[in-house]
Every structure is written in structure tokens, then in C-alpha cells.
Amino acid sequence: MKTSFLVLILLVSVLSGKAQSCDEIMKYVKSTGYGTTYTSYNSEAISKVTFYDVVVDYQHYYYAIVCFKKEYYGCTEYIYQVSSRTKFNYATNYLTSAGKAFWEYIQPYNKYLGCAPNE
């Protein structure tokens, strides 16, 4: 009960755009369990995308954490709050073009959390 209450407060803060940093949101989402990762070996920009389904009081919240390749090594992660269909849409299209799938199915959700660059 106490955990559900804390999670609810966190999500309300996130959804209202107050109090929680993007790093805190990402850390919480990652801590809720495992995600489903789609690795893009042939993409010049996207290393991988991991989708999470966070349940709070029987309500589902969907997130995508996108790992953009750095110039030499590693990647920079950004989090997006997405719809329930985004994972399916991305998964069925990313092998053809991870970049195109990202721009079509994930990037439009940038406005909800404001935790990623606009372009």
C-alpha cells in the first residue's frame, strides 16, 4: 500500500511536470522490472530502444527509453511516455529503419515528459 501510494505520487508529479527530474523518472521506470529491448545494429543513430509497462493501481503507463549512439562509444538515453501501441508499431518496423520507426512512433510523444530533444 505504501509503495503504491509513493508510486502514485511520483506518477502524478511526472504527469503534471513537477518535482521529478528526467533522470529520476528514468531510474524509477528501470527499477520497476525488466523491459523489452530492440537493438539496432545497422542504425547510425539508435543503439537500442527498451519499452516498459508500469502498472500503478491497475493503471498502465508505457515508456520507451531510447539509447542514441555517441560518436565513439556508448549512448545517451532519453525517456518518452508513449501509448500502448507504440511498442508493437516500433517492433514491426525497426528492422527496416530504426530511425524512421523512431520518428514515426516514438518522437511524437516527446511533449508528454519533455525529457528528450525536440529534434
Secondary structure as GFF3:
##gff-version 3
##sequence-region A 1 119
A	DSSP	alpha_helix	2	16	.	.	.	ID=ss1
A	DSSP	alpha_helix	22	31	.	.	.	ID=ss2
A	DSSP	beta_strand	36	39	.	.	.	ID=ss3
A	DSSP	beta_strand	46	56	.	.	.	ID=ss4
A	DSSP	beta_strand	59	69	.	.	.	ID=ss5
A	DSSP	beta_strand	75	82	.	.	.	ID=ss6
A	DSSP	alpha_helix	86	91	.	.	.	ID=ss7
A	DSSP	alpha_helix	98	105	.	.	.	ID=ss8
A	DSSP	three_ten_helix	107	109	.	.	.	ID=ss9
A	DSSP	alpha_helix	110	113	.	.	.	ID=ss10
###
